Amino acid sequence: MLKLVEPVAFTRGKLAATLPPGTYIYAGSANGPGGMRARLRRHFRKDKALRWHVDELSVRASSMAALAIEGGSECAIVEALLASGRFTIPLPGFGSSDCKACAAHLLAYKE
């Protein structure tokens, strides 16, 4: 969960957008070296190289929280959250450039 209290404008790869203030959920995987612990540690650091779409948001978020689901599928998480009716896709393609199933891996909470 990422809470943005101000709009965040960014350009990363083919995406250029401004996200309005709000609460966002990002579903990501942790398949790289170090697994879940390393991925979460990186996401919560403010002093990091900006490599991925979510980095642009995590360094500007006023607050963040994470729910680690060991062995969970980011696509299944996105599907379940969208099915709840409480989330929307604020920016197609965000965080899902390597995914053929999902429109995005970033969801906006309908507040």
BAVOVO-173239 format. One record per residue: residue in three letters; residue number from 1; x, y, z of N, C-alpha, C, O in turn. Coordinates in pm, whole numbers, plus 50000, padded with zeros to 5 digits. Example, Ala and Ser with C-alpha at 12.3 -4.5 7.8 and 13.67 -1.06 7.14 Angstrom:
2
+--------+-----+-------+-------+-------+-------+-------+-------+-------+-------+-------+-------+-------+-------+
! residu ! num !    nX !    nY !    nZ !   caX !   caY !   caZ !    cX !    cY !    cZ !    oX !    oY !    oZ !
+--------+-----+-------+-------+-------+-------+-------+-------+-------+-------+-------+-------+-------+-------+
!    ala !   1 ! 51319 ! 49431 ! 50780 ! 51230 ! 49550 ! 50780 ! 51320 ! 49670 ! 50780 ! 51424 ! 49668 ! 50846 !
!    ser !   2 ! 51285 ! 49775 ! 50708 ! 51367 ! 49894 ! 50714 ! 51290 ! 50003 ! 50787 ! 51341 ! 50114 ! 50804 !
+--------+-----+-------+-------+-------+-------+-------+-------+-------+-------+-------+-------+-------+-------+
***
This chain:
111
+--------+-----+-------+-------+-------+-------+-------+-------+-------+-------+-------+-------+-------+-------+
! residu ! num !    nX !    nY !    nZ !   caX !   caY !   caZ !    cX !    cY !    cZ !    oX !    oY !    oZ !
+--------+-----+-------+-------+-------+-------+-------+-------+-------+-------+-------+-------+-------+-------+
!    met !   1 ! 50085 ! 49884 ! 50000 ! 50000 ! 50000 ! 50000 ! 50090 ! 50123 ! 50000 ! 50184 ! 50134 ! 50078 !
!    leu !   2 ! 50058 ! 50214 ! 49912 ! 50130 ! 50342 ! 49903 ! 50028 ! 50454 ! 49918 ! 49926 ! 50455 ! 49850 !
!    lys !   3 ! 50056 ! 50546 ! 50005 ! 49968 ! 50662 ! 50024 ! 50038 ! 50783 ! 49965 ! 50148 ! 50820 ! 50007 !
!    leu !   4 ! 49974 ! 50846 ! 49867 ! 50026 ! 50968 ! 49806 ! 49940 ! 51084 ! 49853 ! 49818 ! 51082 ! 49836 !
!    val !   5 ! 50002 ! 51186 ! 49912 ! 49927 ! 51303 ! 49958 ! 49936 ! 51417 ! 49857 ! 49862 ! 51515 ! 49868 !
!    glu !   6 ! 50025 ! 51404 ! 49761 ! 50039 ! 51504 ! 49654 ! 50043 ! 51430 ! 49521 ! 50078 ! 51312 ! 49517 !
!    pro !   7 ! 50007 ! 51496 ! 49411 ! 50019 ! 51432 ! 49280 ! 50165 ! 51394 ! 49253 ! 50257 ! 51464 ! 49294 !
!    val !   8 ! 50184 ! 51285 ! 49183 ! 50319 ! 51240 ! 49146 ! 50326 ! 51231 ! 48995 ! 50257 ! 51150 ! 48932 !
!    ala !   9 ! 50411 ! 51315 ! 48937 ! 50435 ! 51313 ! 48792 ! 50565 ! 51239 ! 48767 ! 50663 ! 51258 ! 48839 !
!    phe !  10 ! 50566 ! 51153 ! 48667 ! 50687 ! 51079 ! 48636 ! 50689 ! 51037 ! 48490 ! 50586 ! 51034 ! 48422 !
!    thr !  11 ! 50808 ! 51004 ! 48444 ! 50828 ! 50945 ! 48312 ! 50925 ! 50829 ! 48332 ! 51036 ! 50849 ! 48380 !
!    arg !  12 ! 50883 ! 50711 ! 48296 ! 50969 ! 50594 ! 48308 ! 50936 ! 50505 ! 48189 ! 50824 ! 50457 ! 48175 !
!    gly !  13 ! 51035 ! 50483 ! 48103 ! 51011 ! 50402 ! 47984 ! 50908 ! 50470 ! 47895 ! 50922 ! 50587 ! 47861 !
!    lys !  14 ! 50806 ! 50396 ! 47857 ! 50701 ! 50448 ! 47769 ! 50589 ! 50518 ! 47846 ! 50500 ! 50577 ! 47785 !
!    leu !  15 ! 50593 ! 50511 ! 47978 ! 50487 ! 50571 ! 48059 ! 50525 ! 50711 ! 48105 ! 50631 ! 50733 ! 48163 !
!    ala !  16 ! 50437 ! 50803 ! 48078 ! 50450 ! 50939 ! 48130 ! 50312 ! 50974 ! 48184 ! 50213 ! 50972 ! 48110 !
!    ala !  17 ! 50305 ! 51005 ! 48311 ! 50174 ! 51028 ! 48372 ! 50187 ! 51105 ! 48501 ! 50296 ! 51124 ! 48556 !
!    thr !  18 ! 50072 ! 51150 ! 48549 ! 50062 ! 51208 ! 48682 ! 49953 ! 51132 ! 48756 ! 49840 ! 51122 ! 48709 !
!    leu !  19 ! 49988 ! 51078 ! 48870 ! 49889 ! 51010 ! 48953 ! 49841 ! 51106 ! 49060 ! 49922 ! 51173 ! 49124 !
!    pro !  20 ! 49711 ! 51113 ! 49082 ! 49658 ! 51203 ! 49184 ! 49680 ! 51147 ! 49324 ! 49711 ! 51029 ! 49340 !
!    pro !  21 ! 49665 ! 51231 ! 49425 ! 49674 ! 51180 ! 49563 ! 49575 ! 51066 ! 49583 ! 49467 ! 51065 ! 49523 !
!    gly !  22 ! 49611 ! 50972 ! 49668 ! 49522 ! 50860 ! 49696 ! 49599 ! 50742 ! 49752 ! 49717 ! 50751 ! 49783 !
!    thr !  23 ! 49528 ! 50632 ! 49765 ! 49585 ! 50508 ! 49816 ! 49597 ! 50410 ! 49701 ! 49502 ! 50386 ! 49628 !
!    tyr !  24 ! 49716 ! 50354 ! 49688 ! 49745 ! 50263 ! 49577 ! 49799 ! 50131 ! 49631 ! 49864 ! 50126 ! 49736 !
!    ile !  25 ! 49772 ! 50027 ! 49556 ! 49823 ! 49893 ! 49587 ! 49907 ! 49850 ! 49468 ! 49864 ! 49859 ! 49353 !
!    tyr !  26 ! 50027 ! 49802 ! 49497 ! 50114 ! 49749 ! 49392 ! 50137 ! 49602 ! 49420 ! 50179 ! 49565 ! 49530 !
!    ala !  27 ! 50110 ! 49518 ! 49323 ! 50134 ! 49374 ! 49335 ! 50258 ! 49341 ! 49255 ! 50260 ! 49356 ! 49132 !
!    gly !  28 ! 50361 ! 49295 ! 49323 ! 50486 ! 49263 ! 49257 ! 50537 ! 49127 ! 49300 ! 50488 ! 49068 ! 49396 !
!    ser !  29 ! 50636 ! 49079 ! 49228 ! 50696 ! 48951 ! 49262 ! 50831 ! 48974 ! 49329 ! 50884 ! 49085 ! 49330 !
!    ala !  30 ! 50884 ! 48869 ! 49385 ! 51015 ! 48876 ! 49452 ! 51098 ! 48756 ! 49410 ! 51147 ! 48681 ! 49495 !
!    asn !  31 ! 51112 ! 48738 ! 49280 ! 51182 ! 48621 ! 49229 ! 51333 ! 48641 ! 49214 ! 51405 ! 48547 ! 49183 !
!    gly !  32 ! 51380 ! 48762 ! 49236 ! 51522 ! 48791 ! 49218 ! 51607 ! 48746 ! 49335 ! 51558 ! 48681 ! 49427 !
!    pro !  33 ! 51737 ! 48780 ! 49331 ! 51828 ! 48743 ! 49440 ! 51782 ! 48802 ! 49573 ! 51743 ! 48918 ! 49580 !
!    gly !  34 ! 51788 ! 48722 ! 49677 ! 51749 ! 48769 ! 49809 ! 51603 ! 48751 ! 49842 ! 51563 ! 48763 ! 49957 !
!    gly !  35 ! 51522 ! 48720 ! 49739 ! 51381 ! 48691 ! 49761 ! 51300 ! 48806 ! 49817 ! 51328 ! 48923 ! 49793 !
!    met !  36 ! 51199 ! 48769 ! 49893 ! 51101 ! 48863 ! 49948 ! 51167 ! 48968 ! 50038 ! 51136 ! 49087 ! 50028 !
!    arg !  37 ! 51256 ! 48925 ! 50125 ! 51319 ! 49018 ! 50219 ! 51394 ! 49129 ! 50144 ! 51380 ! 49247 ! 50177 !
!    ala !  38 ! 51473 ! 49091 ! 50046 ! 51552 ! 49189 ! 49970 ! 51461 ! 49283 ! 49891 ! 51487 ! 49403 ! 49884 !
!    arg !  39 ! 51356 ! 49229 ! 49832 ! 51266 ! 49312 ! 49751 ! 51194 ! 49414 ! 49838 ! 51186 ! 49531 ! 49803 !
!    leu !  40 ! 51142 ! 49370 ! 49952 ! 51071 ! 49463 ! 50041 ! 51166 ! 49567 ! 50099 ! 51130 ! 49684 ! 50110 !
!    arg !  41 ! 51285 ! 49525 ! 50137 ! 51383 ! 49620 ! 50189 ! 51410 ! 49729 ! 50086 ! 51417 ! 49847 ! 50120 !
!    arg !  42 ! 51425 ! 49690 ! 49960 ! 51452 ! 49786 ! 49854 ! 51334 ! 49881 ! 49836 ! 51352 ! 50002 ! 49824 !
!    his !  43 ! 51213 ! 49827 ! 49833 ! 51096 ! 49913 ! 49812 ! 51081 ! 50018 ! 49922 ! 51035 ! 50129 ! 49894 !
!    phe !  44 ! 51117 ! 49985 ! 50044 ! 51100 ! 50078 ! 50156 ! 51213 ! 50179 ! 50170 ! 51203 ! 50273 ! 50248 !
!    arg !  45 ! 51322 ! 50160 ! 50095 ! 51432 ! 50256 ! 50099 ! 51395 ! 50379 ! 50016 ! 51337 ! 50367 ! 49908 !
!    lys !  46 ! 51430 ! 50496 ! 50066 ! 51407 ! 50619 ! 49991 ! 51528 ! 50655 ! 49906 ! 51515 ! 50725 ! 49805 !
!    asp !  47 ! 51647 ! 50609 ! 49945 ! 51770 ! 50642 ! 49873 ! 51809 ! 50525 ! 49782 ! 51893 ! 50442 ! 49819 !
!    lys !  48 ! 51749 ! 50518 ! 49666 ! 51776 ! 50409 ! 49573 ! 51774 ! 50460 ! 49430 ! 51715 ! 50564 ! 49401 !
!    ala !  49 ! 51838 ! 50388 ! 49344 ! 51830 ! 50418 ! 49201 ! 51687 ! 50388 ! 49156 ! 51629 ! 50286 ! 49195 !
!    leu !  50 ! 51630 ! 50476 ! 49076 ! 51493 ! 50457 ! 49028 ! 51497 ! 50371 ! 48902 ! 51528 ! 50420 ! 48794 !
!    arg !  51 ! 51464 ! 50243 ! 48918 ! 51472 ! 50147 ! 48807 ! 51335 ! 50105 ! 48754 ! 51318 ! 50085 ! 48634 !
!    trp !  52 ! 51239 ! 50092 ! 48844 ! 51107 ! 50042 ! 48807 ! 51002 ! 50149 ! 48829 ! 51023 ! 50246 ! 48902 !
!    his !  53 ! 50888 ! 50130 ! 48765 ! 50777 ! 50225 ! 48779 ! 50745 ! 50252 ! 48926 ! 50729 ! 50367 ! 48965 !
!    val !  54 ! 50735 ! 50147 ! 49005 ! 50694 ! 50164 ! 49144 ! 50797 ! 50244 ! 49225 ! 50761 ! 50303 ! 49327 !
!    asp !  55 ! 50922 ! 50246 ! 49182 ! 51023 ! 50325 ! 49253 ! 50986 ! 50473 ! 49257 ! 51008 ! 50541 ! 49357 !
!    glu !  56 ! 50930 ! 50521 ! 49149 ! 50889 ! 50662 ! 49141 ! 50785 ! 50695 ! 49248 ! 50783 ! 50806 ! 49300 !
!    leu !  57 ! 50701 ! 50599 ! 49279 ! 50596 ! 50621 ! 49379 ! 50648 ! 50597 ! 49520 ! 50616 ! 50673 ! 49612 !
!    ser !  58 ! 50727 ! 50492 ! 49538 ! 50769 ! 50457 ! 49673 ! 50860 ! 50563 ! 49736 ! 50859 ! 50579 ! 49858 !
!    val !  59 ! 50936 ! 50635 ! 49656 ! 51021 ! 50740 ! 49714 ! 50941 ! 50865 ! 49748 ! 50989 ! 50952 ! 49821 !
!    arg !  60 ! 50820 ! 50876 ! 49696 ! 50736 ! 50994 ! 49722 ! 50617 ! 50966 ! 49813 ! 50545 ! 51058 ! 49853 !
!    ala !  61 ! 50595 ! 50840 ! 49846 ! 50481 ! 50804 ! 49929 ! 50496 ! 50861 ! 50070 ! 50605 ! 50861 ! 50127 !
!    ser !  62 ! 50385 ! 50910 ! 50125 ! 50388 ! 50960 ! 50261 ! 50386 ! 50846 ! 50361 ! 50437 ! 50860 ! 50473 !
!    ser !  63 ! 50330 ! 50733 ! 50322 ! 50334 ! 50612 ! 50405 ! 50322 ! 50491 ! 50314 ! 50267 ! 50497 ! 50204 !
!    met !  64 ! 50376 ! 50380 ! 50364 ! 50371 ! 50254 ! 50289 ! 50352 ! 50139 ! 50387 ! 50391 ! 50147 ! 50503 !
!    ala !  65 ! 50292 ! 50033 ! 50337 ! 50277 ! 49908 ! 50412 ! 50285 ! 49795 ! 50311 ! 50256 ! 49814 ! 50193 !
!    ala !  66 ! 50324 ! 49678 ! 50357 ! 50335 ! 49564 ! 50267 ! 50272 ! 49441 ! 50329 ! 50274 ! 49422 ! 50450 !
!    leu !  67 ! 50216 ! 49359 ! 50243 ! 50166 ! 49228 ! 50281 ! 50240 ! 49129 ! 50192 ! 50219 ! 49126 ! 50071 !
!    ala !  68 ! 50325 ! 49049 ! 50253 ! 50404 ! 48952 ! 50178 ! 50329 ! 48819 ! 50173 ! 50294 ! 48762 ! 50276 !
!    ile !  69 ! 50305 ! 48772 ! 50052 ! 50235 ! 48645 ! 50033 ! 50334 ! 48551 ! 49965 ! 50349 ! 48552 ! 49843 !
!    glu !  70 ! 50400 ! 48471 ! 50045 ! 50502 ! 48379 ! 49995 ! 50440 ! 48285 ! 49891 ! 50341 ! 48216 ! 49920 !
!    gly !  71 ! 50498 ! 48283 ! 49773 ! 50447 ! 48197 ! 49666 ! 50323 ! 48250 ! 49598 ! 50265 ! 48183 ! 49512 !
!    gly !  72 ! 50280 ! 48371 ! 49634 ! 50159 ! 48429 ! 49575 ! 50184 ! 48475 ! 49433 ! 50296 ! 48508 ! 49396 !
!    ser !  73 ! 50080 ! 48477 ! 49356 ! 50087 ! 48522 ! 49216 ! 50040 ! 48667 ! 49209 ! 49927 ! 48698 ! 49248 !
!    glu !  74 ! 50127 ! 48755 ! 49158 ! 50088 ! 48896 ! 49148 ! 49964 ! 48911 ! 49060 ! 49880 ! 48997 ! 49087 !
!    cys !  75 ! 49952 ! 48831 ! 48957 ! 49835 ! 48840 ! 48869 ! 49708 ! 48796 ! 48941 ! 49603 ! 48857 ! 48923 !
!    ala !  76 ! 49716 ! 48691 ! 49021 ! 49600 ! 48646 ! 49098 ! 49559 ! 48750 ! 49201 ! 49440 ! 48769 ! 49226 !
!    ile !  77 ! 49656 ! 48817 ! 49260 ! 49626 ! 48922 ! 49358 ! 49554 ! 49038 ! 49289 ! 49452 ! 49086 ! 49340 !
!    val !  78 ! 49605 ! 49082 ! 49175 ! 49541 ! 49190 ! 49100 ! 49399 ! 49150 ! 49061 ! 49306 ! 49229 ! 49076 !
!    glu !  79 ! 49382 ! 49028 ! 49011 ! 49250 ! 48980 ! 48970 ! 49151 ! 48981 ! 49087 ! 49038 ! 49026 ! 49072 !
!    ala !  80 ! 49195 ! 48933 ! 49202 ! 49107 ! 48928 ! 49320 ! 49071 ! 49068 ! 49368 ! 48956 ! 49094 ! 49403 !
!    leu !  81 ! 49167 ! 49158 ! 49370 ! 49138 ! 49294 ! 49416 ! 49043 ! 49365 ! 49320 ! 48951 ! 49435 ! 49365 !
!    leu !  82 ! 49063 ! 49349 ! 49191 ! 48971 ! 49411 ! 49095 ! 48831 ! 49351 ! 49107 ! 48732 ! 49423 ! 49095 !
!    ala !  83 ! 48822 ! 49221 ! 49129 ! 48692 ! 49155 ! 49143 ! 48616 ! 49204 ! 49266 ! 48493 ! 49195 ! 49270 !
!    ser !  84 ! 48687 ! 49256 ! 49365 ! 48621 ! 49306 ! 49486 ! 48538 ! 49432 ! 49459 ! 48449 ! 49466 ! 49536 !
!    gly !  85 ! 48568 ! 49500 ! 49347 ! 48497 ! 49623 ! 49315 ! 48549 ! 49745 ! 49390 ! 48495 ! 49854 ! 49373 !
!    arg !  86 ! 48652 ! 49728 ! 49471 ! 48705 ! 49839 ! 49551 ! 48827 ! 49906 ! 49489 ! 48880 ! 50002 ! 49544 !
!    phe !  87 ! 48871 ! 49854 ! 49374 ! 48993 ! 49905 ! 49311 ! 48971 ! 49931 ! 49163 ! 48885 ! 49869 ! 49100 !
!    thr !  88 ! 49049 ! 50022 ! 49110 ! 49048 ! 50051 ! 48967 ! 49193 ! 50051 ! 48917 ! 49287 ! 50052 ! 48996 !
!    ile !  89 ! 49207 ! 50051 ! 48786 ! 49340 ! 50061 ! 48725 ! 49361 ! 50207 ! 48688 ! 49298 ! 50257 ! 48596 !
!    pro !  90 ! 49451 ! 50275 ! 48759 ! 49470 ! 50418 ! 48734 ! 49556 ! 50447 ! 48611 ! 49545 ! 50554 ! 48551 !
!    leu !  91 ! 49641 ! 50353 ! 48575 ! 49735 ! 50376 ! 48465 ! 49768 ! 50242 ! 48398 ! 49852 ! 50167 ! 48447 !
!    pro !  92 ! 49703 ! 50212 ! 48285 ! 49731 ! 50085 ! 48217 ! 49880 ! 50071 ! 48184 ! 49944 ! 50165 ! 48137 !
!    gly !  93 ! 49932 ! 49952 ! 48211 ! 50072 ! 49922 ! 48183 ! 50165 ! 49944 ! 48299 ! 50281 ! 49901 ! 48294 !
!    phe !  94 ! 50119 ! 50009 ! 48406 ! 50206 ! 50040 ! 48519 ! 50245 ! 49912 ! 48592 ! 50159 ! 49840 ! 48643 !
!    gly !  95 ! 50375 ! 49884 ! 48596 ! 50426 ! 49770 ! 48671 ! 50400 ! 49635 ! 48609 ! 50428 ! 49532 ! 48671 !
!    ser !  96 ! 50346 ! 49632 ! 48488 ! 50312 ! 49504 ! 48426 ! 50366 ! 49491 ! 48285 ! 50308 ! 49422 ! 48201 !
!    ser !  97 ! 50478 ! 49558 ! 48259 ! 50532 ! 49555 ! 48123 ! 50574 ! 49415 ! 48080 ! 50579 ! 49386 ! 47960 !
!    asp !  98 ! 50603 ! 49327 ! 48175 ! 50642 ! 49190 ! 48142 ! 50527 ! 49091 ! 48159 ! 50549 ! 48970 ! 48154 !
!    cys !  99 ! 50405 ! 49141 ! 48178 ! 50289 ! 49056 ! 48203 ! 50192 ! 49064 ! 48085 ! 50155 ! 49173 ! 48041 !
!    lys ! 100 ! 50153 ! 48949 ! 48035 ! 50058 ! 48946 ! 47923 ! 49913 ! 48932 ! 47970 ! 49820 ! 48944 ! 47890 !
!    ala ! 101 ! 49894 ! 48907 ! 48101 ! 49760 ! 48881 ! 48153 ! 49692 ! 49004 ! 48215 ! 49570 ! 49018 ! 48210 !
!    cys ! 102 ! 49772 ! 49093 ! 48274 ! 49715 ! 49205 ! 48350 ! 49729 ! 49338 ! 48277 ! 49827 ! 49362 ! 48207 !
!    ala ! 103 ! 49630 ! 49422 ! 48295 ! 49636 ! 49558 ! 48238 ! 49735 ! 49643 ! 48315 ! 49793 ! 49736 ! 48260 !
!    ala ! 104 ! 49755 ! 49612 ! 48443 ! 49848 ! 49686 ! 48529 ! 49866 ! 49608 ! 48658 ! 49783 ! 49524 ! 48693 !
!    his ! 105 ! 49974 ! 49635 ! 48728 ! 49995 ! 49578 ! 48861 ! 49984 ! 49684 ! 48969 ! 50011 ! 49657 ! 49086 !
!    leu ! 106 ! 49946 ! 49804 ! 48930 ! 49917 ! 49911 ! 49024 ! 49768 ! 49935 ! 49022 ! 49708 ! 49953 ! 48915 !
!    leu ! 107 ! 49707 ! 49936 ! 49140 ! 49564 ! 49959 ! 49153 ! 49540 ! 50080 ! 49243 ! 49616 ! 50105 ! 49336 !
!    ala ! 108 ! 49433 ! 50152 ! 49216 ! 49393 ! 50265 ! 49300 ! 49273 ! 50221 ! 49383 ! 49178 ! 50162 ! 49331 !
!    tyr ! 109 ! 49278 ! 50252 ! 49511 ! 49168 ! 50221 ! 49600 ! 49060 ! 50327 ! 49582 ! 49089 ! 50446 ! 49583 !
!    lys ! 110 ! 48934 ! 50282 ! 49567 ! 48823 ! 50374 ! 49554 ! 48789 ! 50424 ! 49695 ! 48727 ! 50352 ! 49773 !
!    glu ! 111 ! 48829 ! 50545 ! 49726 ! 48808 ! 50597 ! 49862 ! 48673 ! 50662 ! 49876 ! 48639 ! 50711 ! 49983 !
+--------+-----+-------+-------+-------+-------+-------+-------+-------+-------+-------+-------+-------+-------+
***
